[in-house]
């Protein structure tokens, strides 16, 4: 019996000797220790700092220190190029001279007048010149290249026009506009269309359901689902009586093929009917118009106001 008890005590002492160091280590390095019966204190383990040598320094993935050519500005005869560096854009000559260092989010299009450029920075659009001088401040939500000296701008979901000096000649009050042509611009206000001049004055009332920009000093306008033709001073050359119009330009003249009461005819740009609206069909070719009336086909050539007819 005595021998049995001694052996048991010996085993307990041996286990205590083996396990005590682990208990002490847990007490000294653990992340949580008991300070009193009501609170717990954290003891974070400090790790040694990681040192990176100069050879191991990291650079942004995909970065490059080389400027590349994004594209040539085909709209400009001055020979400018768009250059790119790390996703930002600038301007150079075709010979490689950097005029504007890459710093813009986008360069939409070169403005032909005075070598101006429409650019975007921090989500806003403006216009700069080749010397990087700001001509139009970066306050617009959208801007495009200029036509006839005026450019389209958008601000607060409305559009208007600005000149190359940065002056708003037509404030942003329209829902949409088209670039100027023949001195007039198509504007949309609500669900109606009309035309304004370069000072913002309404020349063709904004009362039309549809309209097309001016070509050769005439424009097609639709009212009450019928089409008519107006000129650049707002006069109605042809009444609202036509179902459809198509504009065509030959080497020597321009003309309109229209449909009225289901019949086709031809009108010159003065608004004069040169082929009566009696044709069952009309097809325009490069040098002539093919018309058909009651099964009879005629070829009509309009050359500088002169009309030639011959049978097919």
Phi and psi in degrees as a GROMACS rama.xvg file:
@    title "Ramachandran Plot"
@    xaxis  label "Phi"
@    yaxis  label "Psi"
@TYPE xy
-61.4726  -41.2834  UNK-2
-61.7649  -39.0679  UNK-3
-62.39  -44.0209  UNK-4
-66.173  -41.1141  UNK-5
-61.7921  -42.4332  UNK-6
-62.0427  -40.4301  UNK-7
-63.7206  -43.2542  UNK-8
-63.2689  -40.5394  UNK-9
-61.2278  -40.8995  UNK-10
-65.2238  -41.5027  UNK-11
-63.9897  -42.2288  UNK-12
-63.3867  -38.7143  UNK-13
-65.3305  -43.2893  UNK-14
-63.7259  -41.2976  UNK-15
-62.8857  -41.2618  UNK-16
-63.6625  -37.1946  UNK-17
-75.8853  -37.3268  UNK-18
-91.8125  -21.9545  UNK-19
-60.4721  -41.2797  UNK-20
-59.8593  -37.3128  UNK-21
-67.8029  -36.2174  UNK-22
-64.9386  -42.3437  UNK-23
-64.5676  -41.573  UNK-24
-62.2958  -41.8173  UNK-25
-64.5273  -37.1861  UNK-26
-67.4923  -35.5395  UNK-27
-86.9873  -29.2137  UNK-28
-113.955  -2.7944  UNK-29
-66.0073  159.301  UNK-30
-85.2885  -13.7944  UNK-31
-132.215  132.081  UNK-32
-134.298  152.45  UNK-33
-89.5868  121.339  UNK-34
-100.109  -36.1218  UNK-35
-153.32  -175.178  UNK-36
-74.6903  -11.9478  UNK-37
-117.039  -7.81179  UNK-38
-137.992  155.773  UNK-39
-123.238  138.736  UNK-40
-116.784  132.065  UNK-41
-88.1134  142.35  UNK-42
-128.673  88.9135  UNK-43
-65.631  143.07  UNK-44
-83.7013  123.666  UNK-45
-82.9524  131.536  UNK-46
-102.992  147.457  UNK-47
-67.7798  145.295  UNK-48
-65.0472  151.977  UNK-49
-99.0419  120.645  UNK-50
-97.7496  134.851  UNK-51
-113.665  124.404  UNK-52
-73.8946  168.765  UNK-53
-59.9001  -34.0611  UNK-54
-70.4452  -22.7926  UNK-55
-97.5621  1.62647  UNK-56
-61.1561  138.474  UNK-57
-94.2906  145.935  UNK-58
-117.938  156.01  UNK-59
-56.3296  139.079  UNK-60
-62.8137  131.918  UNK-61
81.0673  1.49611  UNK-62
-73.2683  155.329  UNK-63
-150.015  144.681  UNK-64
-99.1622  9.4413  UNK-65
-102.453  130.903  UNK-66
-83.0266  131.647  UNK-67
-116.794  159.913  UNK-68
-85.1865  119.887  UNK-69
-80.447  -51.0155  UNK-70
-170.027  164.449  UNK-71
-90.9571  142.471  UNK-72
-80.8106  96.8768  UNK-73
-71.3423  -19.6353  UNK-74
-75.5576  -12.876  UNK-75
-112.391  133.861  UNK-76
-81.5121  -8.70251  UNK-77
-75.545  -13.6999  UNK-78
80.0752  45.1669  UNK-79
-87.9218  154.563  UNK-80
-127.786  148.117  UNK-81
-91.2623  128.569  UNK-82
-114.504  156.677  UNK-83
-134.959  141.284  UNK-84
-147.208  115.51  UNK-85
53.1605  41.2753  UNK-86
83.8376  1.54838  UNK-87
-112.389  153.181  UNK-88
-120.842  149.455  UNK-89
-143.663  -163.253  UNK-90
-135.768  138.707  UNK-91
-138.365  168.546  UNK-92
-80.9679  168.118  UNK-93
-68.1384  -18.4521  UNK-94
-81.8831  -7.46149  UNK-95
102.269  0.0329565  UNK-96
-73.3237  123.187  UNK-97
-78.9798  119.949  UNK-98
-94.9028  -42.1001  UNK-99
-131.26  116.133  UNK-100
-63.6572  148.891  UNK-101
-58.6486  116.456  UNK-102
-156.275  -3.53467  UNK-103
-106.562  147.004  UNK-104
-68.3159  -31.6232  UNK-105
-161.199  144.996  UNK-106
-120.399  108.032  UNK-107
-74.5121  -49.9041  UNK-108
-168.028  147.058  UNK-109
-78.4934  138.586  UNK-110
-87.9781  122.449  UNK-111
-66.4633  -36.0414  UNK-112
-71.4408  126.436  UNK-113
60.9663  21.7839  UNK-114
53.2198  53.8467  UNK-115
-100.97  153.413  UNK-116
-128.825  134.741  UNK-117
-89.9785  122.069  UNK-118
-134.227  157.81  UNK-119
-118.696  136.394  UNK-120
-145.185  126.722  UNK-121
54.398  39.1824  UNK-122
82.2768  -1.86336  UNK-123
-118.716  151.134  UNK-124
-105.63  146.978  UNK-125
-153.787  -171.814  UNK-126
-131.114  133.814  UNK-127
-124.139  164.379  UNK-128
-103.998  -177.331  UNK-129
-70.9608  -10.7492  UNK-130
-93.4872  6.21506  UNK-131
69.9403  19.195  UNK-132
-80.7253  134.407  UNK-133
-78.2472  115.109  UNK-134
-90.6222  -42.3855  UNK-135
-123.684  123.634  UNK-136
-64.1265  159.126  UNK-137
-84.4279  74.9514  UNK-138
-127.846  0.649585  UNK-139
-104.539  145.238  UNK-140
-75.5432  -18.2972  UNK-141
-165.159  145.448  UNK-142
-156.952  146.751  UNK-143
-130.475  -177.168  UNK-144
-68.7935  162.668  UNK-145
-89.7207  148.029  UNK-146
-130.917  129.369  UNK-147
53.8879  36.672  UNK-148
83.1775  0.254912  UNK-149
-128.062  138.358  UNK-150
-115.989  152.346  UNK-151
-84.4408  135.953  UNK-152
-127.894  153.102  UNK-153
-129.623  134.138  UNK-154
-149.507  125.827  UNK-155
56.4131  43.8553  UNK-156
66.9915  16.0076  UNK-157
-124.799  154.613  UNK-158
-124.419  154.415  UNK-159
-156.525  -157.457  UNK-160
-132.333  149.632  UNK-161
-134.783  149.423  UNK-162
-95.3987  178.605  UNK-163
-74.4439  -3.49425  UNK-164
-94.3117  -2.32898  UNK-165
88.5299  11.5348  UNK-166
-92.3771  131.173  UNK-167
-77.9971  100.408  UNK-168
-80.3039  -27.6883  UNK-169
-130.546  107.727  UNK-170
-62.8042  156.209  UNK-171
-69.1831  92.0874  UNK-172
-127.284  -5.86241  UNK-173
-103.213  154.373  UNK-174
-72.0309  -33.0738  UNK-175
-161.635  159.158  UNK-176
-147.525  163.583  UNK-177
-116.526  155.822  UNK-178
-59.6344  156.521  UNK-179
-66.7005  139.757  UNK-180
-148.549  136.255  UNK-181
56.2982  29.5104  UNK-182
81.2069  3.26139  UNK-183
-130.601  152.103  UNK-184
-125.258  136.594  UNK-185
-75.2894  130.383  UNK-186
-125.858  151.759  UNK-187
-122.992  126.421  UNK-188
-132.209  114.618  UNK-189
68.0169  -123.359  UNK-190
-109.832  13.8025  UNK-191
-116.938  156.543  UNK-192
-127.079  153.04  UNK-193
-164.306  -164.841  UNK-194
-134.199  143.071  UNK-195
-121.306  159.188  UNK-196
-94.2673  -172.934  UNK-197
-69.1376  -13.8897  UNK-198
-98.1673  0.568863  UNK-199
92.2924  -0.487556  UNK-200
-72.6571  136.547  UNK-201
-76.737  121.264  UNK-202
-100.47  -44.5187  UNK-203
-111.528  119.094  UNK-204
-52.3212  145.009  UNK-205
-84.4117  73.1143  UNK-206
-133.941  7.9464  UNK-207
-99.419  147.622  UNK-208
-75.8203  -35.3191  UNK-209
-146.347  158.545  UNK-210
-162.999  157.715  UNK-211
-122.251  147.622  UNK-212
-58.3339  158.369  UNK-213
-67.7035  142.032  UNK-214
-138.796  128.314  UNK-215
51.6136  40.5765  UNK-216
70.7346  16.9081  UNK-217
-132.979  157.06  UNK-218
-143.501  147.485  UNK-219
-91.2438  133.541  UNK-220
-133.884  145.298  UNK-221
-119.219  133.825  UNK-222
-142.653  132.547  UNK-223
53.4805  39.2821  UNK-224
66.7968  14.343  UNK-225
-121.215  145.71  UNK-226
-98.1887  145.58  UNK-227
-136.261  -178.895  UNK-228
-128.353  132.746  UNK-229
-120.337  158.46  UNK-230
-105.32  -175.876  UNK-231
-74.3018  -8.84608  UNK-232
-103.147  8.77286  UNK-233
88.317  7.37804  UNK-234
-79.987  142.412  UNK-235
-86.6056  104.656  UNK-236
-75.3261  -38.6205  UNK-237
-127.717  135.704  UNK-238
-68.9464  166.879  UNK-239
-75.6281  83.0766  UNK-240
-141.871  6.53127  UNK-241
-114.502  146.692  UNK-242
-83.5449  -27.5407  UNK-243
-160.405  154.301  UNK-244
-138.11  149.984  UNK-245
-139.144  135.211  UNK-246
-98.1205  135.082  UNK-247
-133.456  145.976  UNK-248
-129.236  124.507  UNK-249
-100.856  -174.166  UNK-250
-64.6658  -30.4768  UNK-251
-114.501  -15.2006  UNK-252
-158.676  170.024  UNK-253
-123.031  151.418  UNK-254
-156.177  170.917  UNK-255
-123.96  132.015  UNK-256
-102.468  123.119  UNK-257
-127.335  170.354  UNK-258
-129.354  131.052  UNK-259
-137.349  124.754  UNK-260
52.9747  38.0181  UNK-261
81.1605  0.891835  UNK-262
-115.355  150.352  UNK-263
-101.336  151.307  UNK-264
-155.878  178.806  UNK-265
-127.904  138.61  UNK-266
-127.477  141.011  UNK-267
-85.7798  176.231  UNK-268
-74.5579  -5.93113  UNK-269
-85.9883  -4.19086  UNK-270
88.4581  12.327  UNK-271
-92.4945  136.429  UNK-272
-78.891  118.408  UNK-273
-105.077  -22.3567  UNK-274
-129.285  117.524  UNK-275
-57.1911  152.152  UNK-276
-81.0466  70.2214  UNK-277
-129.277  2.50287  UNK-278
-89.2165  139.245  UNK-279
-78.5854  -23.3666  UNK-280
-152.986  149.469  UNK-281
-145.339  133.235  UNK-282
-136.642  129.08  UNK-283
-95.6755  129.112  UNK-284
-109.436  178.952  UNK-285
-60.4809  -41.9181  UNK-286
-114.448  -4.58269  UNK-287
-159.296  171.363  UNK-288
-113.325  131.787  UNK-289
-99.3695  120.489  UNK-290
-122.152  153.451  UNK-291
-133.323  130.752  UNK-292
-136.443  113.318  UNK-293
53.9838  43.3807  UNK-294
84.6101  -10.156  UNK-295
-94.0068  127.432  UNK-296
-103.835  132.545  UNK-297
-126.429  146.997  UNK-298
-106.73  126.865  UNK-299
-120.3  128.351  UNK-300
-113.682  126.634  UNK-301
-108.836  111.97  UNK-302
-128.625  105.993  UNK-303
53.0091  43.7493  UNK-304
87.6484  -14.5953  UNK-305
-89.0023  141.347  UNK-306
-115.883  126.876  UNK-307
-117.152  136.671  UNK-308
-124.992  142.668  UNK-309
-154.98  152.674  UNK-310
-80.8498  148.28  UNK-311
